Amino acid sequence: MVDGGLAAAIPTPDVALGQHVMGLPHDTVASRPGPAMSAADSIKVTVHGRGTHGSMPHMGIDAVLLASSIVVRLQGIVARELAPGQFGVVTVGSLQAGSKSNVIPGTATLLLNLRSYDDATRTRLQAAVERIVRAECEASGSPRPPDFEYTDPFPLTDNSPQVHARVSAAFTEHFGDKAIAMEPSTGSEDFSHIPRALGAPYLYWVWGGFDPGTYHRAEADGTLNSTIPGNHASTFAPVAEPTLRTGASAMTVAVLSYPAKGA
């Protein structure tokens, strides 16, 4: 929509509002100013070796060994290159190479995902990934440089403090102590693409979809991660009600905190 000229097709909105159900009690609404959901980048990395028969490893350059070395070395970025307490995630979600047990493949493909809360860290993670991949390829004697393909970028969801102050006050008035502070999420959202393009301030918040008793027992037992599934897990199944009612109420309350101009 943005690429198709949305900004020129509609008036600039006063505010943009969005929400998402999460693994919280179904009577809870959570919001925060500033960074709320992380920026994300996916990278397809292809490294090149020289294929050979498994019985003659000295005749080739093992792309599997090269890719494996890269996977291990990438784990040092967050652990050793970011300051303690500075948020960053480097995930290798896929490593594909070869199809036979007795054939050393000539290429390997890694699919990476990066997460960060600010542009400086985002740039640093990308640079570190490329540096490590190139260095490991050089160390292995790769016949050609690696290929990098960046895909599926998600912007940082950086909530307006002014919008948050207004909407969160309305949440507190309506939901009472069930309106809570949102912890920064390591998930990502494309929601902010549109308000950024339109020059509108925005707020993106979350609300819960799970039984409060189950949630709080797991919280007390220290078993939240195993009891309450994360979004997109096969077992992520919010109860329909009152989850839908809470979500509808939250959006209605937020919208009504911005009365129409001239009203």
C-alpha positions in Angstrom: 0.0 0.0 0.0 2.8 2.4 0.8 4.6 1.6 -2.4 1.3 2.0 -4.3 1.0 5.7 -3.2 -1.1 5.4 0.0 0.4 8.6 1.4 -0.8 10.7 -1.5 -4.2 8.9 -1.6 -5.5 9.7 1.9 -5.3 12.6 4.4 -2.6 12.3 7.0 -4.2 10.6 10.1 -4.0 12.1 13.5 -2.8 8.8 15.0 -2.3 5.2 14.1 -3.3 2.4 16.6 -2.7 -1.3 16.5 -2.8 -4.3 18.8 -2.0 -8.0 18.9 -3.0 -10.9 21.2 -0.2 -12.4 23.2 0.5 -14.9 25.9 -0.9 -12.9 28.8 -4.0 -13.3 30.9 -7.1 -12.6 28.8 -8.2 -9.6 31.0 -4.9 -7.8 30.6 -3.9 -5.0 28.3 -0.2 -4.0 28.1 1.4 -0.9 26.5 4.7 1.0 26.6 6.3 4.1 25.1 9.4 3.8 22.9 10.8 0.5 21.5 8.0 -2.1 21.9 8.8 -4.7 19.2 12.2 -5.4 17.7 13.5 -4.6 14.3 14.2 -7.8 12.3 16.2 -8.8 9.3 16.4 -12.2 7.5 19.5 -13.1 5.6 20.1 -15.9 3.1 23.8 -16.8 3.1 25.2 -19.1 0.4 28.8 -20.3 0.9 30.9 -22.0 -1.7 33.3 -24.9 -1.5 34.3 -27.6 -3.9 32.3 -30.8 -4.1 34.0 -34.2 -4.0 33.4 -37.8 -3.1 33.2 -38.5 0.7 36.1 -40.9 0.3 38.3 -38.2 -1.0 37.8 -35.1 1.3 41.3 -33.8 0.4 40.1 -33.3 -3.1 37.5 -30.7 -2.2 36.5 -27.9 0.1 33.8 -29.0 2.5 30.9 -26.6 2.5 29.2 -28.5 5.3 32.3 -28.0 7.6 32.5 -24.4 6.5 28.8 -23.7 7.2 29.1 -25.5 10.6 32.0 -23.3 11.6 30.0 -20.2 10.7 27.0 -21.3 12.8 29.3 -21.8 15.9 31.1 -18.5 15.3 28.0 -16.5 14.9 26.9 -17.3 18.4 29.8 -15.1 19.7 28.3 -11.9 18.2 25.7 -11.3 21.0 27.7 -13.1 23.7 31.0 -11.2 23.0 30.4 -8.2 20.8 27.4 -6.6 22.4 27.6 -5.1 25.9 25.9 -7.1 28.7 22.3 -6.0 28.8 22.2 -4.8 25.2 19.5 -6.6 23.3 20.3 -8.5 20.1 19.4 -11.9 18.7 21.2 -13.9 16.0 19.4 -17.0 14.9 20.4 -19.6 12.3 17.0 -21.1 11.5 18.1 -23.3 8.6 21.3 -25.0 7.3 20.9 -26.9 4.0 23.7 -28.7 2.2 24.1 -31.9 0.2 21.7 -34.8 -0.3 24.0 -37.9 0.1 26.0 -39.4 2.9 29.0 -40.1 0.7 29.2 -36.9 -1.3 30.7 -33.6 0.1 28.6 -30.8 -1.4 30.1 -27.7 -3.0 27.6 -25.2 -1.5 25.7 -24.7 1.7 22.9 -22.3 2.4 22.1 -20.7 5.8 19.0 -18.8 6.7 19.6 -16.2 9.5 17.4 -13.9 11.5 18.5 -10.8 13.4 16.7 -8.8 16.0 17.5 -5.5 17.6 16.0 -2.5 19.3 17.9 0.3 17.6 19.5 1.1 14.3 23.1 1.1 15.6 22.8 -2.4 16.9 21.0 -3.5 13.8 23.8 -2.2 11.6 26.4 -3.8 14.0 24.8 -7.2 13.8 24.6 -7.2 10.0 28.3 -6.1 9.7 29.4 -8.8 12.2 27.5 -11.5 10.3 29.1 -10.5 7.0 32.6 -10.2 8.6 32.4 -13.7 10.2 31.0 -15.4 7.1 33.6 -13.8 4.8 36.4 -14.7 7.3 35.4 -18.3 7.6 35.1 -18.6 3.8 38.6 -17.2 3.5 39.9 -19.6 6.2 38.4 -22.5 4.3 39.9 -21.5 1.0 36.5 -20.9 -0.7 36.8 -20.5 -4.4 34.5 -17.5 -4.5 33.0 -15.0 -2.0 29.8 -15.8 -0.2 26.4 -14.5 -1.4 24.2 -12.4 0.9 20.5 -11.9 0.3 18.6 -9.7 2.7 14.8 -10.4 2.9 11.8 -9.7 5.1 12.9 -6.6 6.9 10.7 -5.4 9.7 11.1 -1.9 11.2 11.5 -1.2 14.9 8.1 -0.6 16.5 8.9 2.7 18.4 5.8 3.9 20.1 5.1 7.6 20.4 5.4 8.7 24.1 2.7 11.2 23.6 0.2 8.7 22.1 1.1 6.2 24.8 0.5 8.7 27.6 -3.0 9.5 26.2 -4.1 5.9 25.4 -2.6 4.3 28.5 -4.4 6.7 30.7 -7.7 5.7 29.0 -6.7 2.0 29.4 -6.1 2.6 33.2 -9.5 4.3 33.5 -11.3 1.5 31.8 -9.3 -1.6 32.8 -7.9 -0.5 36.2 -5.0 -2.6 37.4 -5.3 -4.9 34.4 -3.8 -2.1 32.3 -0.1 -2.9 32.8 3.3 -1.9 31.4 4.4 -4.0 28.4 7.8 -5.6 28.4 9.7 -5.0 25.2 8.9 -7.8 22.8 11.5 -9.7 20.8 8.9 -10.3 18.2 8.5 -7.9 15.2 5.7 -6.1 13.4 5.2 -4.4 10.0 2.5 -2.2 11.5 4.7 0.9 11.7 5.5 0.9 8.0 2.2 2.8 7.3 2.3 5.5 10.0 6.0 6.1 9.3 5.2 6.6 5.6 2.2 8.9 6.5 4.1 10.9 9.1 1.6 9.9 11.9 2.4 9.1 15.5 1.5 5.6 16.6 0.9 3.2 19.4 1.0 -0.6 19.2 0.1 -2.6 22.3 -0.8 -6.2 23.2 -3.5 -7.9 25.2 -3.8 -11.4 26.6 -5.7 -14.5 25.5 -5.1 -17.1 28.3 -6.8 -18.1 31.5 -5.6 -15.9 34.3 -5.5 -18.7 36.9 -3.4 -20.9 34.6 -1.1 -18.0 33.8 -0.5 -16.8 37.3 0.1 -20.4 38.6 2.7 -20.9 35.9 4.2 -17.5 36.8 4.5 -18.5 40.4 6.0 -21.9 39.5 8.5 -20.4 37.1 7.0 -22.4 34.2 5.5 -19.7 32.0 7.7 -20.6 29.0 6.5 -24.2 29.0 2.9 -23.6 30.1 1.9 -20.5 28.0 2.9 -21.1 24.3 4.5 -18.4 22.3 2.8 -16.8 19.3 2.8 -19.0 16.2 3.5 -22.2 18.2 1.2 -25.0 17.2 -0.3 -25.0 20.7 -1.0 -21.2 20.7 -4.8 -21.2 21.2 -6.2 -18.2 23.0 -9.7 -18.8 24.5 -12.3 -17.1 22.4 -14.0 -15.3 25.2 -13.4 -13.0 26.9 -10.3 -12.6 24.7 -12.3 -11.1 21.8 -14.2 -8.8 24.1 -11.0 -7.6 25.8 -9.4 -6.8 22.4 -12.5 -5.1 21.1 -12.8 -3.0 24.3 -9.1 -2.0 24.2 -9.3 -0.8 20.6 -12.6 1.1 21.3 -11.1 2.7 24.4 -8.0 3.8 22.4 -10.0 5.2 19.5 -12.3 7.1 21.9 -9.4 8.7 23.6 -9.0 10.7 20.4 -12.3 12.6 19.9 -13.0 13.9 16.4 -11.7 17.3 15.4 -14.3 20.0 16.1 -16.3 17.7 18.4 
